[in-house]
Amino acid sequence: MVAIIDYGMGNIASVQKALTFLNIQSTVTSDFKEIEKSKSIILPGVGSFLQGMKNLRAKNLDQFLTEQVLQKRKKFLGICLGMQLLADRGKEPHANPGLGWIKGSVIKIENIPFRIPHMGWNSIDVKIDSYYKEIPRRDFYFIHSFHFVPEDKHVIAATTNYGINIVASIQQDNIFATQFHPEKSQEAGLSVLKTFFRNA
């Protein structure tokens, strides 16, 4: 069972729909007992870093998820804002702390010749292919104005270029996270989800 964390930051229904299509059982929840019973966890999300952390803290999910993922080593997937919240700190709309699971900062995309937010389809350059081996193509759907800059470049699983190189996904131990939306990325996104949860 996959626990999709409900903390009021959107795109939950489309994530669950994608898992259902792949015959992967999931539950949308913020209940500690349900999350405890799950084998894997998804933290989705769209919106601001500050609001995301406020919502997690309001439900005491920040500490509980840290225990489940870092101590109990449950398989974890972060999507979009759910990836950014893993950082030490974010700057949307001003500096504030994140979960701190992966060292780095989330900063605004600036000084590029393209429209912000970065919205639409972009190809990725895979650095760690654990979950990309079976993708039929390398185009994924993005929508974001801020991007994650990790301190350790070895955690970067994929990048995309949008005037500058942007981290498209990160991977560290039992943690995998994507800036793009796999649930909105058609066959390529479904392939990533299927590969990630194959043994979930």
Residue, then its C-alpha position, 0 to 999 in steps of 0.5 A: m500500500v502506498a500512502i499519498i500524503d494529504y496536507g492541503m497542497g493539491n494534485i492528489a487526485s491525479v497522483q492516485k488516478a495514475l497509481t490506480f491505472l497501474n494497479i498500485q494500491s494507494t490511500v490518500t491520508s494524513d492519518f499516522k496509523e494509515i501512514e505507519k501501515s503503508k509500505s511506501i509514501i508519496l508527498p505530492g504538492v503544488g504551491s509555495f514552500l512556506q505554505g507547504m511547510k506550514n501545512l505539514r507542521a500543522k498536522n505534525l507530519d514534518q516530524f512523523l514523516t522524518e521518522q518514517v523515511l529517515q529512521k524506518r527507511k520507507k520508500f519515498l517519492g516526492i513530486c514537485l513541491g514534495m521534492q522541494l520541501l526535502a531541502d534545508r531551506g526555501k525562499e518562497p516567498h522568503a527564507n524559511p526551513g524545510l524538512g532538511w532531508i537533503k542538503g540544499s536550497v530552493i531558489k527562484i528561477e532567474n536570469i533566463p530568456f524564457r517565461i517563468p513559471h517553467m511550464g510545459w514539456n521538457s526533455i531530461d538528461v538522466k544521471i542516475d538511471s535506477y527509475y528511468k531504464e524503461i522510459p519510452r521517451r525523455d519528455f516530462y511535464f513541468i510547472h514551477s518557478f523555484h528550483f532545488v539546488p542540492e549541495d551534493k551534486h551526486v544526489i542529482a538523478a536527472t536535469t533539464n535545461y530551461g535557460i539554465n540547468i535545473v534539477a529534474s529529480i534527485q535520489q538518495d538512499n530510499i528517497f526519490a523525488t521529481q520536479f516534474h509531474p510523473e502523473k501528468s507525463q503520460e507514458a514516460g511518467l507512468s513508466v517512472l511510477k511503475t518502476f519505482f513502485r515495482n517492489a512497493 
